[in-house]
Amino acid sequence: MLKNLSLTAKLSLLNVLGLFILAIVLTLASSQVLSDRSAASAQEQRERSMALAHMLLKQNGADYSLRDGALHVGSVRIDGDTRMVDQIRELTGGAATVFRGDTRVATTVQNPDGSRANGTKLGAGPVFDSVITQRKPYRGEADILGERYFTSYDPLLDASGSVVGVLFVGLKRADVMRVVDEVERTILVVAPLVTLAFGLVSFFLVRRQMGAVRAMSATMHDLAADKLDVAVPGLDRGDEIGQMAQAVQVFKDNAIQKKAMDEAERERLEAERRADEAQRARETAIGEEIAALIDGVSK
């Protein structure tokens, strides 16, 4: 199929293919860069939110404890008190939760019905193992009630060093990546249009250049048909087509020179033929005269 296409079409398709591949590479690269930067920005925002959350909690006291089955900081009961988590959401736009042990007791995270997810548990997995079992902070992505979050978890320790709760701040991954998704959608719309535009420009530019090549081809056919009065196009160009034109001009000049030499040779041969004929005619006339003299003497 490709071998039946014109050179113009082949070069245009090659240019479009190159632009399309370039668009894909740039889309993937820009998406990765934006994703990395968004994740890094989300990490910085979570660290600021975590510092703010600790500061707000410590306003009520320095020690965490479990009393009467509820989490306290100082003398303030945290279970059911959503003022701090709501304040974090208002200031940072992210989610916040205080756990008593592994149970949410104050949270901005919502159930599917829109109610606060108080009473729900921290699921088993890397987060639980880090903050509850190992008493270490956790930073990374995690699923929370079916949604993906960029998360930060810190264990809350009582005076004896035991884990009595967990402090969480996080950002929905979909919210963080919304800008990335919008950029990707924009690129996916714009890239084909730009590729098409450049492809059309490339087609007309290549077609214009190939017009000179076609003219050169027609000239060579004329020269091959011994039409030596044809003008060679493109002699004034400084590119490869100009070099081709100069080569064709040399071919034309050689053909003209050869034709002139052939014509001179034909004229020489014709002159020799006429001279030979004249010589034979003279020899014949002389022979006839000699024969007549001999005949006259014999009589």
C-alpha positions in Angstrom: 0.0 0.0 0.0 2.7 2.5 1.0 4.7 1.8 -2.2 1.8 3.1 -4.2 1.7 6.5 -2.3 3.4 9.5 -3.7 6.7 10.7 -2.2 4.8 13.8 -1.0 2.3 11.6 0.9 5.0 9.4 2.4 7.0 12.4 3.7 3.9 14.0 5.1 2.8 10.8 6.8 6.3 10.5 8.2 6.2 14.0 9.6 2.7 13.5 11.1 3.8 10.2 12.7 6.9 11.9 14.2 4.8 14.8 15.6 2.2 12.3 17.0 5.0 10.3 18.7 6.4 13.5 20.1 3.0 14.6 21.3 2.6 11.3 23.2 6.1 11.5 24.7 5.5 15.1 25.8 2.1 14.2 27.2 3.5 11.4 29.3 6.5 13.4 30.4 4.4 16.4 31.4 1.9 14.3 33.1 4.6 12.6 35.1 6.2 15.9 36.1 2.9 17.4 37.1 2.0 14.3 39.1 5.3 14.3 40.9 5.1 18.0 41.6 1.4 17.7 42.8 2.3 14.8 45.1 5.3 16.8 46.5 3.1 19.8 47.0 0.4 17.7 48.7 3.1 16.2 51.0 4.2 19.7 52.0 0.6 20.8 52.6 -0.1 17.7 54.7 3.0 18.4 56.9 1.8 21.9 57.5 -1.7 20.6 58.2 -0.2 18.0 60.6 1.8 20.7 62.5 -1.4 22.8 62.7 -3.4 19.9 64.0 -0.9 19.1 66.7 -0.8 22.8 67.7 -4.6 22.9 68.0 -4.7 19.7 70.0 -1.9 20.9 72.4 -3.9 24.1 73.1 -6.0 21.9 75.4 -3.0 20.3 77.2 0.2 18.4 76.7 -0.8 14.8 77.6 -3.0 12.3 75.8 -4.9 9.8 77.9 -7.9 7.4 77.9 -10.4 8.2 80.6 -13.9 6.8 81.0 -13.5 5.1 77.6 -12.8 8.4 75.8 -9.7 10.1 74.4 -8.6 13.2 76.3 -5.9 15.8 75.7 -5.3 17.4 79.0 -8.7 17.7 80.6 -10.6 18.1 77.3 -12.6 15.2 75.9 -11.9 14.6 72.2 -14.5 12.0 71.4 -17.3 13.7 69.4 -15.6 17.1 69.5 -15.3 18.1 65.8 -14.2 21.7 66.3 -10.6 21.0 65.8 -11.0 18.8 62.7 -13.5 21.3 61.2 -11.0 24.1 61.8 -8.3 22.2 60.0 -10.6 21.6 57.0 -11.5 25.3 56.9 -7.8 26.4 57.0 -6.3 23.8 54.7 -9.1 22.4 52.6 -8.0 18.8 53.6 -9.5 16.1 55.7 -8.7 15.5 59.4 -9.5 12.8 61.9 -8.7 12.0 65.5 -8.8 8.3 66.4 -9.2 6.8 69.8 -7.1 3.7 69.3 -8.1 2.6 65.8 -11.6 4.1 66.0 -12.6 7.5 64.5 -14.0 9.7 67.2 -13.8 13.2 65.5 -13.5 13.4 61.7 -14.4 15.4 58.6 -14.3 12.2 56.6 -17.8 11.3 55.4 -19.8 8.1 54.9 -21.4 7.5 51.5 -24.6 9.0 53.0 -22.9 12.2 53.8 -22.7 11.7 57.6 -19.5 11.9 59.5 -17.6 8.6 59.6 -17.3 8.6 63.5 -17.1 5.1 64.9 -15.5 3.6 61.8 -12.3 1.7 62.2 -8.8 2.2 60.8 -8.5 -0.8 58.5 -5.8 -3.4 58.7 -2.8 -2.8 56.5 0.4 -0.7 56.3 -1.1 2.3 58.1 -2.3 0.2 61.1 0.9 -1.6 61.3 2.9 1.6 61.3 1.0 3.8 63.7 -0.7 1.3 66.0 1.7 -1.7 66.1 5.1 0.1 65.5 4.1 3.5 67.0 5.6 5.2 63.9 4.2 8.0 61.7 2.9 7.0 58.3 3.2 9.0 55.1 1.8 7.9 51.8 -1.3 6.9 49.8 -4.2 5.0 51.4 -7.8 4.0 50.8 -10.2 5.6 53.2 -13.8 4.4 53.0 -13.4 3.6 49.3 -11.6 6.8 48.3 -7.9 7.3 47.6 -6.1 9.8 49.8 -2.6 11.3 50.2 -2.3 10.7 53.9 -0.3 11.6 57.0 -0.8 9.6 60.2 0.9 10.3 63.6 0.4 8.1 66.7 -0.8 9.8 69.8 1.0 8.4 72.9 0.1 8.7 76.6 2.6 9.3 79.4 3.7 5.7 79.4 4.4 5.7 75.6 1.4 3.5 74.7 -0.7 4.4 71.6 -4.0 5.8 72.7 -5.0 7.4 69.5 -4.0 8.5 66.0 -4.0 11.9 64.3 -4.7 12.0 60.6 -4.7 14.7 57.9 -5.0 14.0 54.3 -6.0 15.2 50.8 -8.2 13.4 48.3 -6.0 12.2 45.5 -8.7 13.1 43.0 -8.6 16.7 44.3 -4.8 16.9 44.1 -4.7 15.4 40.7 -7.6 17.4 39.2 -5.2 19.9 37.7 -3.1 17.1 36.3 -6.2 15.5 34.8 -7.3 18.8 33.3 -3.9 19.4 31.8 -3.9 15.8 30.3 -7.4 16.4 28.9 -6.3 19.7 27.4 -3.2 18.1 25.9 -5.2 15.2 24.5 -7.5 17.7 22.8 -4.8 20.2 21.6 -2.1 17.7 20.6 -4.1 16.1 17.8 -5.2 19.5 16.5 -1.6 20.8 16.6 -0.4 17.6 14.9 -3.0 17.9 12.2 -2.1 21.6 11.6 1.6 20.9 11.4 0.8 17.9 9.2 -1.1 20.1 6.8 1.6 22.7 6.7 4.2 19.9 6.2 2.1 18.4 3.4 1.9 21.7 1.5 5.6 22.5 2.1 6.7 19.0 0.9 4.3 19.3 -2.0 5.8 22.6 -3.0 9.3 21.1 -2.8 8.3 18.0 -4.7 6.8 20.2 -7.4 10.4 21.2 -8.3 11.4 17.5 -8.3 8.5 16.7 -10.6 9.6 19.5 -13.0 13.1 18.1 -12.9 11.8 14.7 -13.8 9.8 16.1 -16.7 12.9 17.9 -17.9 14.9 14.6 -17.8 12.2 12.8 -19.8 12.3 15.6 -22.4 16.1 15.3 -22.6 15.8 11.5 -22.9 13.4 12.2 -25.9 16.2 14.3 -27.5 14.3 17.6 -26.8 17.5 19.5 -26.0 15.9 23.0 -26.2 14.1 22.4 -22.9 15.1 24.8 -20.0 16.4 23.1 -16.8 14.4 24.5 -13.8 16.0 25.2 -10.4 19.5 26.3 -11.5 19.3 29.3 -9.2 18.5 27.3 -6.1 21.2 26.7 -3.4 19.7 23.5 -2.0 19.9 19.8 -3.1 17.3 20.5 -5.8 19.7 23.1 -7.2 22.5 20.6 -7.2 20.2 18.2 -9.0 19.4 20.9 -11.6 23.1 21.6 -12.1 23.7 17.8 -12.7 20.8 17.8 -15.2 22.3 20.8 -16.9 25.6 19.0 -17.3 23.7 16.1 -18.8 22.0 18.4 -21.2 25.2 20.2 -22.2 26.9 16.8 -22.8 23.9 15.7 -24.8 24.0 18.9 -26.9 27.8 18.4 -27.4 27.3 14.8 -28.4 24.5 15.7 -30.8 26.8 18.3 -32.4 29.6 15.8 -32.7 27.3 13.2 -34.2 26.0 15.8 -36.7 29.6 16.7 -37.6 30.5 13.1 -38.0 27.4 12.5 -40.3 28.4 15.5 -42.4 32.0 14.2 -42.7 30.8 10.8 -43.7 28.4 12.4 -46.2 31.2 14.5 -47.7 33.4 11.4 -48.0 30.5 9.5 -49.7 30.0 12.3 -52.2 33.8 12.5 -52.8 33.9 8.7 -53.4 30.9 8.9 -55.8 32.6 11.8 -57.7 35.9 9.8 -57.8 34.1 6.8 -59.1 32.2 9.0 -61.7 35.6 10.4 -62.9 37.1 7.0 -63.1 34.1 5.8 -65.1 34.3 8.7 -67.4 38.1 8.2 -68.0 37.5 4.5 -68.6 34.8 5.3 -71.1 37.1 7.9 -72.9 40.0 5.4 -73.0 37.7 2.7 -74.4 36.5 5.1 -77.1 40.1 6.0 -78.1 41.0 2.3 -78.3 37.9 1.6 -80.4 38.8 4.5 -82.7 42.4 3.3 -83.2 41.3 -0.2 -83.9 39.0 1.0 -86.7 
